[in-house]
Amino acid sequence: MTDATETNTQSSEKQFVIQKIFTQDLSFETPNSPQIFTEKWEPKLDLNLNMSSSPLNDDVYQVTLTVTATVKLEETVAYLVEVQQAGIFTVKGFTQQELGAMLGSFCPNILFPYAREVVSDIVTKGGFPQLLLAPVNFDAMYAEHLKQKQQTKH
């Protein structure tokens, strides 16, 4: 009887494992080069973030963070960079609510530094000043997502 209890306790334990982190897709465009390099560098940044997750099999999920940065001088696009930073995660033993938070906030928090590095590297290799993206509060973004989801139900 004791063995069965221990087995049930072990199987209901929460598990989180990073199996793989990888760049799934990367795009860098400089539609107005080389002329853009002769302009005074006073850039405006437009940053968009998007998260998605999908189950791969039991308790294993792919989470993808898409970061799109468009930098303009006045109305002229200097460059556009988009990276899809993905990860494969084992997430086991969590309630549905906790699972949503893990996939919608915790995993993107893990992926963001990798995406940030890819963006910085490709922008520099493209001949532009380094672009360092500011930290992102994925907890707040996920809370806002839940709030909007609740409002659309009513």
C-alpha positions as semicolon CSV with decimal commas, in nm:
position;residue;x (nm);y (nm);z (nm)
1;M;0,000;0,000;0,000
2;T;0,284;0,236;0,078
3;D;0,446;0,179;-0,263
4;A;0,127;0,279;-0,446
5;T;0,099;0,599;-0,243
6;E;0,458;0,692;-0,319
7;T;0,405;0,624;-0,690
8;N;0,095;0,847;-0,698
9;T;0,282;1,124;-0,518
10;Q;0,572;1,105;-0,763
11;S;0,348;1,106;-1,070
12;S;0,159;1,415;-0,947
13;E;0,478;1,614;-0,883
14;K;0,525;1,921;-1,095
15;Q;0,797;1,887;-1,355
16;F;0,947;2,149;-1,582
17;V;1,226;2,059;-1,822
18;I;1,381;2,260;-2,104
19;Q;1,439;2,005;-2,379
20;K;1,556;2,235;-2,659
21;I;1,585;2,605;-2,742
22;F;1,629;2,703;-3,106
23;T;1,582;2,979;-3,360
24;Q;1,298;2,859;-3,579
25;D;1,290;3,147;-3,826
26;L;1,490;3,465;-3,884
27;S;1,434;3,751;-4,125
28;F;1,635;4,071;-4,170
29;E;1,552;4,332;-4,432
30;T;1,714;4,666;-4,517
31;P;1,485;4,788;-4,795
32;N;1,646;5,133;-4,820
33;S;2,014;5,050;-4,809
34;P;2,268;5,175;-4,889
35;Q;2,101;5,521;-4,891
36;I;1,982;5,478;-4,529
37;F;2,344;5,475;-4,409
38;T;2,386;5,837;-4,524
39;E;2,097;5,962;-4,309
40;K;2,124;6,112;-3,959
41;W;2,069;5,825;-3,714
42;E;1,763;5,916;-3,504
43;P;1,570;5,591;-3,511
44;K;1,217;5,513;-3,401
45;L;1,156;5,156;-3,287
46;D;0,829;4,970;-3,329
47;L;0,839;4,643;-3,137
48;N;0,582;4,365;-3,156
49;L;0,581;4,046;-2,950
50;N;0,368;3,740;-3,005
51;M;0,362;3,409;-2,821
52;S;0,216;3,078;-2,926
53;S;0,224;2,727;-2,789
54;S;0,125;2,388;-2,919
55;P;0,134;2,040;-2,772
56;L;0,382;1,799;-2,930
57;N;0,282;1,495;-2,724
58;D;0,190;1,416;-2,363
59;D;0,319;1,694;-2,138
60;V;0,558;1,823;-2,408
61;Y;0,495;2,162;-2,570
62;Q;0,657;2,389;-2,823
63;V;0,644;2,755;-2,726
64;T;0,736;3,014;-2,986
65;L;0,813;3,377;-2,914
66;T;0,802;3,600;-3,221
67;V;0,985;3,931;-3,192
68;T;0,940;4,184;-3,472
69;A;1,139;4,506;-3,460
70;T;1,091;4,775;-3,723
71;V;1,331;5,069;-3,707
72;K;1,253;5,384;-3,903
73;L;1,420;5,716;-3,968
74;E;1,123;5,953;-3,997
75;E;0,892;5,739;-4,215
76;T;1,168;5,549;-4,397
77;V;1,229;5,192;-4,286
78;A;1,594;5,147;-4,192
79;Y;1,553;4,777;-4,116
80;L;1,307;4,516;-4,010
81;V;1,410;4,211;-3,812
82;E;1,186;3,923;-3,712
83;V;1,293;3,622;-3,511
84;Q;1,090;3,322;-3,401
85;Q;1,267;3,187;-3,096
86;A;1,123;2,852;-2,994
87;G;1,163;2,600;-2,720
88;I;1,047;2,250;-2,645
89;F;0,943;2,211;-2,284
90;T;0,816;1,927;-2,068
91;V;0,548;2,071;-1,841
92;K;0,388;1,805;-1,623
93;G;0,169;1,796;-1,313
94;F;0,033;2,152;-1,337
95;T;-0,333;2,254;-1,323
96;Q;-0,484;2,397;-1,644
97;Q;-0,453;2,749;-1,501
98;E;-0,090;2,693;-1,402
99;L;-0,016;2,534;-1,742
100;G;-0,151;2,845;-1,915
101;A;0,077;3,066;-1,709
102;M;0,377;2,839;-1,771
103;L;0,326;2,840;-2,149
104;G;0,211;3,203;-2,174
105;S;0,456;3,372;-1,937
106;F;0,725;3,150;-1,784
107;C;0,846;2,993;-2,110
108;P;0,853;3,325;-2,304
109;N;1,062;3,467;-2,017
110;I;1,314;3,191;-2,083
111;L;1,310;3,243;-2,461
112;F;1,336;3,624;-2,464
113;P;1,708;3,656;-2,383
114;Y;1,788;3,424;-2,674
115;A;1,566;3,623;-2,911
116;R;1,717;3,947;-2,781
117;E;2,068;3,819;-2,860
118;V;1,969;3,709;-3,212
119;V;1,816;4,052;-3,282
120;S;2,123;4,234;-3,150
121;D;2,363;4,018;-3,350
122;I;2,180;4,038;-3,683
123;V;2,129;4,416;-3,657
124;T;2,500;4,467;-3,591
125;K;2,595;4,235;-3,878
126;G;2,359;4,436;-4,096
127;G;2,578;4,742;-4,041
128;F;2,356;4,924;-3,791
129;P;2,420;5,033;-3,431
130;Q;2,348;4,762;-3,178
131;L;1,983;4,723;-3,081
132;L;1,936;4,610;-2,723
133;L;1,574;4,528;-2,647
134;A;1,453;4,628;-2,302
135;P;1,331;4,356;-2,065
136;V;0,968;4,253;-2,107
137;N;0,717;4,181;-1,832
138;F;0,558;3,864;-1,970
139;D;0,360;3,815;-1,648
140;A;0,180;4,145;-1,710
141;M;0,131;4,061;-2,078
142;Y;-0,019;3,724;-1,988
143;A;-0,246;3,885;-1,724
144;E;-0,365;4,137;-1,987
145;H;-0,429;3,850;-2,230
146;L;-0,644;3,673;-1,968
147;K;-0,831;3,997;-1,895
148;Q;-0,908;4,051;-2,264
149;K;-1,015;3,688;-2,296
150;Q;-1,259;3,731;-2,005
151;Q;-1,401;4,053;-2,155
152;T;-1,470;3,887;-2,490
153;K;-1,666;3,610;-2,311
154;H;-1,908;3,867;-2,164
